[in-house]
Amino acid sequence: MLIDVFKEEEILNRLLEVFESNEKIAPTHWGNCETVQVEYNRQEIIEKVILEQRVSEVHLYRDKTVH
C-alpha cells in the first residue's frame, strides 16, 4: 500500500512537471471540479490527492492566453 502511494505521487509529480515546464501551458489555477478554481500550488495538489485522498480528479486552468 505504501509503495502504491509513492508510485502515485511520482506519477502525479511527473504529470504536473509536464505542464509546469512549458510557460505556454503552465497552470495558474486548479480545482477538484469544473466550478472550483484556486491558485495553483503543486504541493497542495499532492497533499489533497495523495496524502489526504480527498480529491479524485484534478482540473488545471490557465488565466493567460497562449500566443
mmCIF file of the N, C-alpha and C atoms, coordinates in Angstrom:
data_MODEL
# 
_entry.id   MODEL 
# 
loop_
_atom_site.group_PDB 
_atom_site.id 
_atom_site.type_symbol 
_atom_site.label_atom_id 
_atom_site.label_alt_id 
_atom_site.label_comp_id 
_atom_site.label_asym_id 
_atom_site.label_entity_id 
_atom_site.label_seq_id 
_atom_site.pdbx_PDB_ins_code 
_atom_site.Cartn_x 
_atom_site.Cartn_y 
_atom_site.Cartn_z 
_atom_site.occupancy 
_atom_site.B_iso_or_equiv 
_atom_site.pdbx_formal_charge 
_atom_site.auth_seq_id 
_atom_site.auth_comp_id 
_atom_site.auth_asym_id 
_atom_site.auth_atom_id 
_atom_site.pdbx_PDB_model_num 
ATOM 1   N N  . MET A 1 1  ? 0.819   -1.193 0.000   1.00 0.00 ? 1  MET A N  1 
ATOM 2   C CA . MET A 1 1  ? 0.000   0.000  0.000   1.00 0.00 ? 1  MET A CA 1 
ATOM 3   C C  . MET A 1 1  ? 0.865   1.260  0.000   1.00 0.00 ? 1  MET A C  1 
ATOM 4   N N  . LEU A 1 2  ? 1.877   1.310  0.877   1.00 0.00 ? 2  LEU A N  1 
ATOM 5   C CA . LEU A 1 2  ? 2.757   2.465  0.950   1.00 0.00 ? 2  LEU A CA 1 
ATOM 6   C C  . LEU A 1 2  ? 3.520   2.653  -0.357  1.00 0.00 ? 2  LEU A C  1 
ATOM 7   N N  . ILE A 1 3  ? 3.927   1.556  -0.978  1.00 0.00 ? 3  ILE A N  1 
ATOM 8   C CA . ILE A 1 3  ? 4.618   1.625  -2.265  1.00 0.00 ? 3  ILE A CA 1 
ATOM 9   C C  . ILE A 1 3  ? 3.709   2.244  -3.308  1.00 0.00 ? 3  ILE A C  1 
ATOM 10  N N  . ASP A 1 4  ? 2.435   1.874  -3.309  1.00 0.00 ? 4  ASP A N  1 
ATOM 11  C CA . ASP A 1 4  ? 1.488   2.437  -4.258  1.00 0.00 ? 4  ASP A CA 1 
ATOM 12  C C  . ASP A 1 4  ? 1.375   3.947  -4.092  1.00 0.00 ? 4  ASP A C  1 
ATOM 13  N N  . VAL A 1 5  ? 1.376   4.426  -2.863  1.00 0.00 ? 5  VAL A N  1 
ATOM 14  C CA . VAL A 1 5  ? 1.278   5.859  -2.600  1.00 0.00 ? 5  VAL A CA 1 
ATOM 15  C C  . VAL A 1 5  ? 2.476   6.584  -3.191  1.00 0.00 ? 5  VAL A C  1 
ATOM 16  N N  . PHE A 1 6  ? 3.678   6.044  -2.998  1.00 0.00 ? 6  PHE A N  1 
ATOM 17  C CA . PHE A 1 6  ? 4.872   6.666  -3.559  1.00 0.00 ? 6  PHE A CA 1 
ATOM 18  C C  . PHE A 1 6  ? 4.834   6.658  -5.080  1.00 0.00 ? 6  PHE A C  1 
ATOM 19  N N  . LYS A 1 7  ? 4.363   5.574  -5.670  1.00 0.00 ? 7  LYS A N  1 
ATOM 20  C CA . LYS A 1 7  ? 4.273   5.489  -7.126  1.00 0.00 ? 7  LYS A CA 1 
ATOM 21  C C  . LYS A 1 7  ? 3.253   6.496  -7.655  1.00 0.00 ? 7  LYS A C  1 
ATOM 22  N N  . GLU A 1 8  ? 2.106   6.606  -6.997  1.00 0.00 ? 8  GLU A N  1 
ATOM 23  C CA . GLU A 1 8  ? 1.088   7.569  -7.410  1.00 0.00 ? 8  GLU A CA 1 
ATOM 24  C C  . GLU A 1 8  ? 1.619   8.996  -7.305  1.00 0.00 ? 8  GLU A C  1 
ATOM 25  N N  . GLU A 1 9  ? 2.341   9.280  -6.244  1.00 0.00 ? 9  GLU A N  1 
ATOM 26  C CA . GLU A 1 9  ? 2.900   10.625 -6.077  1.00 0.00 ? 9  GLU A CA 1 
ATOM 27  C C  . GLU A 1 9  ? 3.922   10.914 -7.174  1.00 0.00 ? 9  GLU A C  1 
ATOM 28  N N  . GLU A 1 10 ? 4.738   9.937  -7.506  1.00 0.00 ? 10 GLU A N  1 
ATOM 29  C CA . GLU A 1 10 ? 5.732   10.110 -8.565  1.00 0.00 ? 10 GLU A CA 1 
ATOM 30  C C  . GLU A 1 10 ? 5.051   10.380 -9.905  1.00 0.00 ? 10 GLU A C  1 
ATOM 31  N N  . ILE A 1 11 ? 4.002   9.646  -10.208 1.00 0.00 ? 11 ILE A N  1 
ATOM 32  C CA . ILE A 1 11 ? 3.274   9.832  -11.465 1.00 0.00 ? 11 ILE A CA 1 
ATOM 33  C C  . ILE A 1 11 ? 2.635   11.217 -11.507 1.00 0.00 ? 11 ILE A C  1 
ATOM 34  N N  . LEU A 1 12 ? 1.985   11.614 -10.427 1.00 0.00 ? 12 LEU A N  1 
ATOM 35  C CA . LEU A 1 12 ? 1.355   12.934 -10.369 1.00 0.00 ? 12 LEU A CA 1 
ATOM 36  C C  . LEU A 1 12 ? 2.403   14.031 -10.514 1.00 0.00 ? 12 LEU A C  1 
ATOM 37  N N  . ASN A 1 13 ? 3.539   13.889 -9.852  1.00 0.00 ? 13 ASN A N  1 
ATOM 38  C CA . ASN A 1 13 ? 4.618   14.878 -9.976  1.00 0.00 ? 13 ASN A CA 1 
ATOM 39  C C  . ASN A 1 13 ? 5.096   14.996 -11.411 1.00 0.00 ? 13 ASN A C  1 
ATOM 40  N N  . ARG A 1 14 ? 5.253   13.886 -12.084 1.00 0.00 ? 14 ARG A N  1 
ATOM 41  C CA . ARG A 1 14 ? 5.713   13.907 -13.478 1.00 0.00 ? 14 ARG A CA 1 
ATOM 42  C C  . ARG A 1 14 ? 4.705   14.593 -14.389 1.00 0.00 ? 14 ARG A C  1 
ATOM 43  N N  . LEU A 1 15 ? 3.428   14.310 -14.175 1.00 0.00 ? 15 LEU A N  1 
ATOM 44  C CA . LEU A 1 15 ? 2.391   14.958 -14.982 1.00 0.00 ? 15 LEU A CA 1 
ATOM 45  C C  . LEU A 1 15 ? 2.382   16.470 -14.759 1.00 0.00 ? 15 LEU A C  1 
ATOM 46  N N  . LEU A 1 16 ? 2.468   16.880 -13.515 1.00 0.00 ? 16 LEU A N  1 
ATOM 47  C CA . LEU A 1 16 ? 2.478   18.312 -13.217 1.00 0.00 ? 16 LEU A CA 1 
ATOM 48  C C  . LEU A 1 16 ? 3.723   18.979 -13.793 1.00 0.00 ? 16 LEU A C  1 
ATOM 49  N N  . GLU A 1 17 ? 4.853   18.290 -13.779 1.00 0.00 ? 17 GLU A N  1 
ATOM 50  C CA . GLU A 1 17 ? 6.090   18.825 -14.350 1.00 0.00 ? 17 GLU A CA 1 
ATOM 51  C C  . GLU A 1 17 ? 5.936   19.111 -15.832 1.00 0.00 ? 17 GLU A C  1 
ATOM 52  N N  . VAL A 1 18 ? 5.211   18.254 -16.538 1.00 0.00 ? 18 VAL A N  1 
ATOM 53  C CA . VAL A 1 18 ? 4.996   18.458 -17.975 1.00 0.00 ? 18 VAL A CA 1 
ATOM 54  C C  . VAL A 1 18 ? 4.314   19.800 -18.210 1.00 0.00 ? 18 VAL A C  1 
ATOM 55  N N  . PHE A 1 19 ? 3.269   20.075 -17.454 1.00 0.00 ? 19 PHE A N  1 
ATOM 56  C CA . PHE A 1 19 ? 2.561   21.342 -17.612 1.00 0.00 ? 19 PHE A CA 1 
ATOM 57  C C  . PHE A 1 19 ? 3.410   22.521 -17.153 1.00 0.00 ? 19 PHE A C  1 
ATOM 58  N N  . GLU A 1 20 ? 4.074   22.387 -16.032 1.00 0.00 ? 20 GLU A N  1 
ATOM 59  C CA . GLU A 1 20 ? 4.873   23.479 -15.473 1.00 0.00 ? 20 GLU A CA 1 
ATOM 60  C C  . GLU A 1 20 ? 6.093   23.808 -16.326 1.00 0.00 ? 20 GLU A C  1 
ATOM 61  N N  . SER A 1 21 ? 6.612   22.851 -17.056 1.00 0.00 ? 21 SER A N  1 
ATOM 62  C CA . SER A 1 21 ? 7.851   23.044 -17.811 1.00 0.00 ? 21 SER A CA 1 
ATOM 63  C C  . SER A 1 21 ? 7.669   23.899 -19.059 1.00 0.00 ? 21 SER A C  1 
ATOM 64  N N  . ASN A 1 22 ? 6.439   24.112 -19.484 1.00 0.00 ? 22 ASN A N  1 
ATOM 65  C CA . ASN A 1 22 ? 6.185   24.920 -20.674 1.00 0.00 ? 22 ASN A CA 1 
ATOM 66  C C  . ASN A 1 22 ? 5.379   26.141 -20.262 1.00 0.00 ? 22 ASN A C  1 
ATOM 67  N N  . GLU A 1 23 ? 5.996   27.322 -20.359 1.00 0.00 ? 23 GLU A N  1 
ATOM 68  C CA . GLU A 1 23 ? 5.317   28.532 -19.887 1.00 0.00 ? 23 GLU A CA 1 
ATOM 69  C C  . GLU A 1 23 ? 4.020   28.817 -20.637 1.00 0.00 ? 23 GLU A C  1 
ATOM 70  N N  . LYS A 1 24 ? 3.868   28.260 -21.835 1.00 0.00 ? 24 LYS A N  1 
ATOM 71  C CA . LYS A 1 24 ? 2.634   28.480 -22.598 1.00 0.00 ? 24 LYS A CA 1 
ATOM 72  C C  . LYS A 1 24 ? 1.453   27.694 -22.038 1.00 0.00 ? 24 LYS A C  1 
ATOM 73  N N  . ILE A 1 25 ? 1.723   26.627 -21.311 1.00 0.00 ? 25 ILE A N  1 
ATOM 74  C CA . ILE A 1 25 ? 0.624   25.819 -20.761 1.00 0.00 ? 25 ILE A CA 1 
ATOM 75  C C  . ILE A 1 25 ? 0.700   25.674 -19.246 1.00 0.00 ? 25 ILE A C  1 
ATOM 76  N N  . ALA A 1 26 ? 1.619   26.399 -18.619 1.00 0.00 ? 26 ALA A N  1 
ATOM 77  C CA . ALA A 1 26 ? 1.772   26.305 -17.161 1.00 0.00 ? 26 ALA A CA 1 
ATOM 78  C C  . ALA A 1 26 ? 0.480   26.752 -16.473 1.00 0.00 ? 26 ALA A C  1 
ATOM 79  N N  . PRO A 1 27 ? -0.052  25.934 -15.585 1.00 0.00 ? 27 PRO A N  1 
ATOM 80  C CA . PRO A 1 27 ? -1.313  26.284 -14.921 1.00 0.00 ? 27 PRO A CA 1 
ATOM 81  C C  . PRO A 1 27 ? -1.159  27.441 -13.932 1.00 0.00 ? 27 PRO A C  1 
ATOM 82  N N  . THR A 1 28 ? -2.219  28.230 -13.819 1.00 0.00 ? 28 THR A N  1 
ATOM 83  C CA . THR A 1 28 ? -2.251  29.316 -12.842 1.00 0.00 ? 28 THR A CA 1 
ATOM 84  C C  . THR A 1 28 ? -3.249  29.008 -11.731 1.00 0.00 ? 28 THR A C  1 
ATOM 85  N N  . HIS A 1 29 ? -4.182  28.094 -12.006 1.00 0.00 ? 29 HIS A N  1 
ATOM 86  C CA . HIS A 1 29 ? -5.206  27.709 -11.034 1.00 0.00 ? 29 HIS A CA 1 
ATOM 87  C C  . HIS A 1 29 ? -5.482  26.216 -11.152 1.00 0.00 ? 29 HIS A C  1 
ATOM 88  N N  . TRP A 1 30 ? -6.118  25.679 -10.138 1.00 0.00 ? 30 TRP A N  1 
ATOM 89  C CA . TRP A 1 30 ? -6.512  24.278 -10.186 1.00 0.00 ? 30 TRP A CA 1 
ATOM 90  C C  . TRP A 1 30 ? -7.782  24.110 -9.359  1.00 0.00 ? 30 TRP A C  1 
ATOM 91  N N  . GLY A 1 31 ? -8.427  22.959 -9.520  1.00 0.00 ? 31 GLY A N  1 
ATOM 92  C CA . GLY A 1 31 ? -9.611  22.652 -8.734  1.00 0.00 ? 31 GLY A CA 1 
ATOM 93  C C  . GLY A 1 31 ? -9.919  21.175 -8.810  1.00 0.00 ? 31 GLY A C  1 
ATOM 94  N N  . ASN A 1 32 ? -10.868 20.738 -7.991  1.00 0.00 ? 32 ASN A N  1 
ATOM 95  C CA . ASN A 1 32 ? -11.244 19.324 -7.995  1.00 0.00 ? 32 ASN A CA 1 
ATOM 96  C C  . ASN A 1 32 ? -12.527 19.080 -8.782  1.00 0.00 ? 32 ASN A C  1 
ATOM 97  N N  . CYS A 1 33 ? -13.053 20.146 -9.411  1.00 0.00 ? 33 CYS A N  1 
ATOM 98  C CA . CYS A 1 33 ? -14.192 20.024 -10.322 1.00 0.00 ? 33 CYS A CA 1 
ATOM 99  C C  . CYS A 1 33 ? -14.169 21.244 -11.241 1.00 0.00 ? 33 CYS A C  1 
ATOM 100 N N  . GLU A 1 34 ? -15.058 21.268 -12.215 1.00 0.00 ? 34 GLU A N  1 
ATOM 101 C CA . GLU A 1 34 ? -15.043 22.348 -13.202 1.00 0.00 ? 34 GLU A CA 1 
ATOM 102 C C  . GLU A 1 34 ? -15.411 23.708 -12.629 1.00 0.00 ? 34 GLU A C  1 
ATOM 103 N N  . THR A 1 35 ? -16.094 23.738 -11.510 1.00 0.00 ? 35 THR A N  1 
ATOM 104 C CA . THR A 1 35 ? -16.558 25.012 -10.958 1.00 0.00 ? 35 THR A CA 1 
ATOM 105 C C  . THR A 1 35 ? -15.654 25.585 -9.870  1.00 0.00 ? 35 THR A C  1 
ATOM 106 N N  . VAL A 1 36 ? -14.641 24.844 -9.458  1.00 0.00 ? 36 VAL A N  1 
ATOM 107 C CA . VAL A 1 36 ? -13.736 25.305 -8.393  1.00 0.00 ? 36 VAL A CA 1 
ATOM 108 C C  . VAL A 1 36 ? -12.388 25.662 -9.000  1.00 0.00 ? 36 VAL A C  1 
ATOM 109 N N  . GLN A 1 37 ? -11.905 26.873 -8.693  1.00 0.00 ? 37 GLN A N  1 
ATOM 110 C CA . GLN A 1 37 ? -10.581 27.289 -9.140  1.00 0.00 ? 37 GLN A CA 1 
ATOM 111 C C  . GLN A 1 37 ? -9.884  28.024 -8.000  1.00 0.00 ? 37 GLN A C  1 
ATOM 112 N N  . VAL A 1 38 ? -8.759  27.487 -7.571  1.00 0.00 ? 38 VAL A N  1 
ATOM 113 C CA . VAL A 1 38 ? -7.917  28.149 -6.575  1.00 0.00 ? 38 VAL A CA 1 
ATOM 114 C C  . VAL A 1 38 ? -6.529  28.315 -7.172  1.00 0.00 ? 38 VAL A C  1 
ATOM 115 N N  . GLU A 1 39 ? -5.741  29.190 -6.590  1.00 0.00 ? 39 GLU A N  1 
ATOM 116 C CA . GLU A 1 39 ? -4.399  29.449 -7.097  1.00 0.00 ? 39 GLU A CA 1 
ATOM 117 C C  . GLU A 1 39 ? -3.599  28.146 -7.163  1.00 0.00 ? 39 GLU A C  1 
ATOM 118 N N  . TYR A 1 40 ? -2.882  27.968 -8.270  1.00 0.00 ? 40 TYR A N  1 
ATOM 119 C CA . TYR A 1 40 ? -2.106  26.747 -8.483  1.00 0.00 ? 40 TYR A CA 1 
ATOM 120 C C  . TYR A 1 40 ? -1.022  26.622 -7.423  1.00 0.00 ? 40 TYR A C  1 
ATOM 121 N N  . ASN A 1 41 ? -0.975  25.451 -6.812  1.00 0.00 ? 41 ASN A N  1 
ATOM 122 C CA . ASN A 1 41 ? 0.028   25.151 -5.798  1.00 0.00 ? 41 ASN A CA 1 
ATOM 123 C C  . ASN A 1 41 ? 0.282   23.646 -5.859  1.00 0.00 ? 41 ASN A C  1 
ATOM 124 N N  . ARG A 1 42 ? 1.408   23.281 -6.420  1.00 0.00 ? 42 ARG A N  1 
ATOM 125 C CA . ARG A 1 42 ? 1.720   21.865 -6.629  1.00 0.00 ? 42 ARG A CA 1 
ATOM 126 C C  . ARG A 1 42 ? 1.655   21.064 -5.332  1.00 0.00 ? 42 ARG A C  1 
ATOM 127 N N  . GLN A 1 43 ? 2.236   21.597 -4.274  1.00 0.00 ? 43 GLN A N  1 
ATOM 128 C CA . GLN A 1 43 ? 2.260   20.867 -3.005  1.00 0.00 ? 43 GLN A CA 1 
ATOM 129 C C  . GLN A 1 43 ? 0.851   20.633 -2.474  1.00 0.00 ? 43 GLN A C  1 
ATOM 130 N N  . GLU A 1 44 ? -0.009  21.623 -2.624  1.00 0.00 ? 44 GLU A N  1 
ATOM 131 C CA . GLU A 1 44 ? -1.395  21.476 -2.170  1.00 0.00 ? 44 GLU A CA 1 
ATOM 132 C C  . GLU A 1 44 ? -2.111  20.376 -2.959  1.00 0.00 ? 44 GLU A C  1 
ATOM 133 N N  . ILE A 1 45 ? -1.875  20.318 -4.257  1.00 0.00 ? 45 ILE A N  1 
ATOM 134 C CA . ILE A 1 45 ? -2.487  19.276 -5.092  1.00 0.00 ? 45 ILE A CA 1 
ATOM 135 C C  . ILE A 1 45 ? -2.043  17.903 -4.612  1.00 0.00 ? 45 ILE A C  1 
ATOM 136 N N  . ILE A 1 46 ? -0.746  17.733 -4.403  1.00 0.00 ? 46 ILE A N  1 
ATOM 137 C CA . ILE A 1 46 ? -0.211  16.442 -3.961  1.00 0.00 ? 46 ILE A CA 1 
ATOM 138 C C  . ILE A 1 46 ? -0.784  16.061 -2.595  1.00 0.00 ? 46 ILE A C  1 
ATOM 139 N N  . GLU A 1 47 ? -0.847  17.016 -1.696  1.00 0.00 ? 47 GLU A N  1 
ATOM 140 C CA . GLU A 1 47 ? -1.407  16.730 -0.366  1.00 0.00 ? 47 GLU A CA 1 
ATOM 141 C C  . GLU A 1 47 ? -2.855  16.276 -0.453  1.00 0.00 ? 47 GLU A C  1 
ATOM 142 N N  . LYS A 1 48 ? -3.664  16.988 -1.237  1.00 0.00 ? 48 LYS A N  1 
ATOM 143 C CA . LYS A 1 48 ? -5.095  16.656 -1.329  1.00 0.00 ? 48 LYS A CA 1 
ATOM 144 C C  . LYS A 1 48 ? -5.320  15.327 -2.041  1.00 0.00 ? 48 LYS A C  1 
ATOM 145 N N  . VAL A 1 49 ? -4.557  15.073 -3.109  1.00 0.00 ? 49 VAL A N  1 
ATOM 146 C CA . VAL A 1 49 ? -4.768  13.863 -3.914  1.00 0.00 ? 49 VAL A CA 1 
ATOM 147 C C  . VAL A 1 49 ? -4.123  12.637 -3.273  1.00 0.00 ? 49 VAL A C  1 
ATOM 148 N N  . ILE A 1 50 ? -2.867  12.742 -2.883  1.00 0.00 ? 50 ILE A N  1 
ATOM 149 C CA . ILE A 1 50 ? -2.107  11.574 -2.428  1.00 0.00 ? 50 ILE A CA 1 
ATOM 150 C C  . ILE A 1 50 ? -2.212  11.365 -0.918  1.00 0.00 ? 50 ILE A C  1 
ATOM 151 N N  . LEU A 1 51 ? -1.885  12.372 -0.152  1.00 0.00 ? 51 LEU A N  1 
ATOM 152 C CA . LEU A 1 51 ? -1.801  12.196 1.292   1.00 0.00 ? 51 LEU A CA 1 
ATOM 153 C C  . LEU A 1 51 ? -3.168  12.152 1.965   1.00 0.00 ? 51 LEU A C  1 
ATOM 154 N N  . GLU A 1 52 ? -4.035  13.091 1.618   1.00 0.00 ? 52 GLU A N  1 
ATOM 155 C CA . GLU A 1 52 ? -5.353  13.135 2.254   1.00 0.00 ? 52 GLU A CA 1 
ATOM 156 C C  . GLU A 1 52 ? -6.384  12.285 1.516   1.00 0.00 ? 52 GLU A C  1 
ATOM 157 N N  . GLN A 1 53 ? -6.102  11.987 0.258   1.00 0.00 ? 53 GLN A N  1 
ATOM 158 C CA . GLN A 1 53 ? -7.009  11.218 -0.611  1.00 0.00 ? 53 GLN A CA 1 
ATOM 159 C C  . GLN A 1 53 ? -8.415  11.813 -0.604  1.00 0.00 ? 53 GLN A C  1 
ATOM 160 N N  . ARG A 1 54 ? -8.477  13.153 -0.647  1.00 0.00 ? 54 ARG A N  1 
ATOM 161 C CA . ARG A 1 54 ? -9.762  13.845 -0.634  1.00 0.00 ? 54 ARG A CA 1 
ATOM 162 C C  . ARG A 1 54 ? -10.186 14.288 -2.023  1.00 0.00 ? 54 ARG A C  1 
ATOM 163 N N  . VAL A 1 55 ? -9.282  14.220 -2.990  1.00 0.00 ? 55 VAL A N  1 
ATOM 164 C CA . VAL A 1 55 ? -9.567  14.683 -4.346  1.00 0.00 ? 55 VAL A CA 1 
ATOM 165 C C  . VAL A 1 55 ? -9.344  13.526 -5.300  1.00 0.00 ? 55 VAL A C  1 
ATOM 166 N N  . SER A 1 56 ? -10.339 13.232 -6.127  1.00 0.00 ? 56 SER A N  1 
ATOM 167 C CA . SER A 1 56 ? -10.211 12.112 -7.059  1.00 0.00 ? 56 SER A CA 1 
ATOM 168 C C  . SER A 1 56 ? -9.927  12.572 -8.484  1.00 0.00 ? 56 SER A C  1 
ATOM 169 N N  . GLU A 1 57 ? -10.108 13.856 -8.764  1.00 0.00 ? 57 GLU A N  1 
ATOM 170 C CA . GLU A 1 57 ? -9.767  14.383 -10.081 1.00 0.00 ? 57 GLU A CA 1 
ATOM 171 C C  . GLU A 1 57 ? -9.201  15.780 -9.918  1.00 0.00 ? 57 GLU A C  1 
ATOM 172 N N  . VAL A 1 58 ? -8.327  16.154 -10.849 1.00 0.00 ? 58 VAL A N  1 
ATOM 173 C CA . VAL A 1 58 ? -7.675  17.458 -10.797 1.00 0.00 ? 58 VAL A CA 1 
ATOM 174 C C  . VAL A 1 58 ? -7.914  18.167 -12.119 1.00 0.00 ? 58 VAL A C  1 
ATOM 175 N N  . HIS A 1 59 ? -8.423  19.385 -12.034 1.00 0.00 ? 59 HIS A N  1 
ATOM 176 C CA . HIS A 1 59 ? -8.618  20.228 -13.211 1.00 0.00 ? 59 HIS A CA 1 
ATOM 177 C C  . HIS A 1 59 ? -7.578  21.341 -13.139 1.00 0.00 ? 59 HIS A C  1 
ATOM 178 N N  . LEU A 1 60 ? -6.800  21.499 -14.200 1.00 0.00 ? 60 LEU A N  1 
ATOM 179 C CA . LEU A 1 60 ? -5.801  22.560 -14.264 1.00 0.00 ? 60 LEU A CA 1 
ATOM 180 C C  . LEU A 1 60 ? -6.316  23.661 -15.176 1.00 0.00 ? 60 LEU A C  1 
ATOM 181 N N  . TYR A 1 61 ? -6.080  24.911 -14.780 1.00 0.00 ? 61 TYR A N  1 
ATOM 182 C CA . TYR A 1 61 ? -6.557  26.060 -15.542 1.00 0.00 ? 61 TYR A CA 1 
ATOM 183 C C  . TYR A 1 61 ? -5.415  27.041 -15.755 1.00 0.00 ? 61 TYR A C  1 
ATOM 184 N N  . ARG A 1 62 ? -5.608  27.867 -16.767 1.00 0.00 ? 62 ARG A N  1 
ATOM 185 C CA . ARG A 1 62 ? -4.635  28.904 -17.071 1.00 0.00 ? 62 ARG A CA 1 
ATOM 186 C C  . ARG A 1 62 ? -5.413  30.177 -17.362 1.00 0.00 ? 62 ARG A C  1 
ATOM 187 N N  . ASP A 1 63 ? -5.051  31.270 -16.714 1.00 0.00 ? 63 ASP A N  1 
ATOM 188 C CA . ASP A 1 63 ? -5.773  32.518 -16.942 1.00 0.00 ? 63 ASP A CA 1 
ATOM 189 C C  . ASP A 1 63 ? -5.071  33.436 -17.940 1.00 0.00 ? 63 ASP A C  1 
ATOM 190 N N  . LYS A 1 64 ? -4.111  32.892 -18.657 1.00 0.00 ? 64 LYS A N  1 
ATOM 191 C CA . LYS A 1 64 ? -3.387  33.657 -19.667 1.00 0.00 ? 64 LYS A CA 1 
ATOM 192 C C  . LYS A 1 64 ? -3.591  32.989 -21.019 1.00 0.00 ? 64 LYS A C  1 
ATOM 193 N N  . THR A 1 65 ? -3.687  33.796 -22.059 1.00 0.00 ? 65 THR A N  1 
ATOM 194 C CA . THR A 1 65 ? -3.864  33.231 -23.393 1.00 0.00 ? 65 THR A CA 1 
ATOM 195 C C  . THR A 1 65 ? -2.528  32.762 -23.946 1.00 0.00 ? 65 THR A C  1 
ATOM 196 N N  . VAL A 1 66 ? -2.593  31.809 -24.843 1.00 0.00 ? 66 VAL A N  1 
ATOM 197 C CA . VAL A 1 66 ? -1.392  31.276 -25.492 1.00 0.00 ? 66 VAL A CA 1 
ATOM 198 C C  . VAL A 1 66 ? -1.197  32.016 -26.803 1.00 0.00 ? 66 VAL A C  1 
ATOM 199 N N  . HIS A 1 67 ? 0.016   32.541 -27.006 1.00 0.00 ? 67 HIS A N  1 
ATOM 200 C CA . HIS A 1 67 ? 0.327   33.261 -28.253 1.00 0.00 ? 67 HIS A CA 1 
ATOM 201 C C  . HIS A 1 67 ? 1.278   32.461 -29.085 1.00 0.00 ? 67 HIS A C  1 
# 
